[in-house]
Amino acid sequence: MPGIETSQLKHQIIIPTLEHLGLHSESATNLLLGTALVESDGGYYIKQIVGPALSLYQIEPNTHNDQWDNHLAYFKNRKLRNKVLDLVAPWGFKNINKSGIVNLRGNLFYSTAICRIIYLRVPYELPDPQDEQGMGEYWKQHFNTAGGKGDIEKFINLYRERVKCLK
């Protein structure tokens, strides 16, 4: 069952978020789109059925909090941190870890930003956007993890069917 229409997710959520962060590229766009498709069927699930993961990217709260505590909190990332904070809806903003979880679940721009930050911390270049095998392996190794239940073949098939065909 598909979630958000793929072209709209790409053009209305992912690209504007990446442009806002100053992190837009075709590779980043396609990697996030592929991630959303394989993790939640493009937003069909915003809460993991069995487990704590949230958003169309299925980000666990501890992973979310780690982005703030160990990456965005540092001074060198102040500009990027402020751009991410621009996307936070003001639901009782007192503690980014608590309000961020609410935003992760219901704010597509914010969850897209956090997903990109997770990939940004990887010390390797993003694969070429035409390399579906490379994209699948990158997702599996750096987002889903080697021990995770994610399937590279499923990622690759979704990437071929729903990402590479888009302009």
HUNOR-V242654 format. One record per residue. SS is DSSP state (~ for helix, > for strand, _ for the rest). Layout:
ss
SS
SS
//
This chain:
ss
_
_
_
_
_
~
~
~
~
~
~
~
~
~
~
~
~
~
~
~
~
_
_
_
_
~
~
~
~
~
~
~
~
~
~
~
~
~
~
~
_
_
_
_
_
_
>
_
_
_
_
_
_
>
_
_
_
_
>
_
~
~
~
~
~
~
~
~
~
~
~
~
_
_
~
~
~
~
~
~
~
~
~
~
~
~
_
_
_
_
_
_
_
_
_
~
~
~
~
~
~
~
~
~
~
~
_
~
~
~
~
~
~
~
~
~
~
~
~
~
_
_
_
_
_
_
_
_
_
_
_
~
~
~
~
~
~
~
~
~
~
~
~
~
_
_
_
_
_
_
_
~
~
~
~
~
~
~
~
~
~
~
~
_
_
_
_
//
